[in-house]
């Protein structure tokens, strides 16, 4: 169980474990992609098509994505993925979370309610990071690949500040580095704009075109990774 994640009691963990066993095990999206690959090396086109097909169920129901991972967090079998649920974000990790109601929403051109953020700085009140959803799929893949090689190389327009208190349930899915090539292909981005207190959808192609206008105005740096008090919490992102 991730450090700081205190919602699951011993009884609830046991109940979920029994439910998983009764269903013959439980797979997250990451585990299903690996199973379909069957241990074979697949093309980028295959991973893109497979991840988007399997991920469609989460597009309209992001809560299900977090519920699946919560159930998986108590699965101690060899099939469990390496992701962790956290209560706060730290430097050098990549997270999925819900951000439905930004404090500055009336000033924003648009925002992503389900961001995928690589964090470069964090304190008790806020954190800064690059939301990879602001880039088209192929550019996300390149950016994620550079991150795994220890380099930050992303457009400055993808860098945003987030307030911890506005993260839904203050719950973060900490994505293990061996899953980054899959999570960047997951089609859960959801761009919206606030107009008079009502959220209106913004097409992702519009966002990607805006990012491309200043794509080569980049932030470049060497990655630094912090943890949650254990060596494993650092290694999962290195």
N, C-alpha and C positions, 0 to 999 in steps of 0.2 A: 504493500500500500504506500502511496506517495506521502512523504512527510508533509504535515500540515493539512492533510485531507481527513477531516474528522467526522464526516457525516455518517459513515458506515459503522454501525455498532457491530459487536461480535455476533449478535443474533442475526442482524440483517446480512452480514457477510456469509454466515452459515446458510441462511435461507436462499441466497442467490447461488451459492455453491451447489445446493441440492437441486435448484431449478436448472442450472447448467448441466448437471449430471443427468437429470431426468430427460433433458432434450438431446442427450447424446453428445454433449459438449457445446461450445459456443464460439463462433468465429467473428472477429471484427472485420471491417472492410480490408484492412491490411493483410490479415490472415487469409481471406478469401482470394485476394489477388495472388498471393504466393502459392496457394493450392492450385489455382487454375494454371499457373505457370509450370507447375509440376517439376520444379527444380531445373527447368531448362532456361537457357538464355533466350529472351524474346526481344523483338524489335521495339523501338520507341512507339511506332504506330500501334502495335499490339497493346502495350502498357497504357497508352492514351485511351484507346477504345475500351479496354477492359475496366480501367479505373472509372471512366465516365459512366459506363453501363452499370457497374455495381454501385456507383456513388449517387445515382439519380434519386434513390430513395431518401437521401439525406438533404437534397436540395430544398424541399419544402418542409422538412422536419429535422432541423439541426439538433434538436434535443435528443432525437434517437441516436445520433452519432455519439453524443456524450454518454447516454445511457448504455450503449453497447460497450464503450470503453470502460465505464464504471463496472459493468459486470465482468469484463475481461480482467480488471485490476485484481479481482479475487481469485482468478483462475491461475493456479500455480502449476499447471501442466506445461509440458514442453511446447504446446501450441500457442500459449499466450504471447501476444506481441510485447514489445519492449517499451511502449508508451506509458506515461505516468500522469495521474491527475494531481494538480497542484493547487495551492491556495494563493500563490503570488508568482510573479515572473522574475527571472534573473538573467543577467547578461550571458549571451552566447547560446541561448536555447531558442527553439522554434516552437511556437504555440498556436493552437486553434482555440478560439473562445468566442463568446457572444458579446457584442457591443451594440445593443439596440438603441441606446439613448444617450448620445454624447452630450456633455455639458454645453459645448459650443455648436450644437447642431444647426442653429439658425444662421450661423456665419459660414457654415461649410457648403461648398459647392455640391458635394455628395460625400457619403461615407459607406464603408463596407460593414454590414451588421454581423458578419461572420469572418473576421479577419484571420489571416495566416501570417503571423508576425515573427520575424527574427529580431530578437531584442539586443540592443547595443548598450543600453543604460537603464538602470532601475533604482528607485528609492521607495520609501514607504507609501508615498502618495501617488506616484506616477511612473511611467516607463516610456521609453522611446524605442521605436523599432521600424523595420522595413516590412510593409505589408506586401507580400509577393503577389497577392491577387490583383494588384494594380498593373501587373505585367501580363502580356499574352503568354500562353502555355509554353511555347518553345523558349521564350526569354526567361521564364521562371526556372526551367530546367537548367539553363546555363548558369543562372545566378546561384541555384542550389548546389550545382556541381562545384562551383568556385568556393562556396561556403565549406563544403566537405573537404576541400583542399587547403582550408585555413585562411581563405581570402574573402573579404567583404568587397563586392564590386556591384553596386546597385544604384539606380537613378535616385537623386536626392528627392524627387517628387514622390517617391514611395515611402519616405520617412515621415512617421507621424508620432504624435504624443498621445498616450492613453492614460486615463485615470483609473486606478484600481477600483475605486468605488463605483464606477460605471460599467465594470465587467459583470455580466449577468451571473449571479450567485457567487461572484469572485472565484470562479472555477476555470482553470486553464488545463488544456490537454497538452502536455509536454511531449512533443514528437521526437522519438529516438532518431538519431542521425541515419540509421539504416532504413528508415521509412521516409526520409525527405524526398526521395525521387518519386515516391508514390503520392504523398500528400499534396505535392505541388500540382498534380493532375486532377485532384478531386474537385468537381464542379460545384462548390458550395458558396462561392462568392455571391454577395447579395448587395448591390449598390443601390442606395436610396438617397432621396433629397427631401428635406423638410420644407413644406410650404404651408404656412399657417397652421402648424401643428399636425399636419397630415403627411405621411411618408409616401412619396411617389417613386416607383422603380426607375433606375437609370441603367440602360443597357451596358453590358460589360465592354462591348466593342467601342462604345463612346469613351469609356474610361481608358481603355488601352490606347486609343488614338491620342488622347490627351497626354498620356505618359510618353508616347513615342515622340511627341513634339520636342521634349527636352531630355530624351533618353540618355544622351551621352554626357549630360551634366551629372557626373556621378560622385558618389562617396566611396572612397577606397581606403581600406585599412586591413590590418591583420586581426584575425579573430582572437578574442579572449573569452574564456569560458569559466563561469562561476557555477557553484553547486548548491546543494541543500544540506550540507553538513556531512555528506558521505562521498567516498570516492566514486561509487557507482553513479551518483547523480551528476558527476562531471564527465565520466567516461561515456555516458549515453549520448552526449552531444559532441564528442571529440572524434 
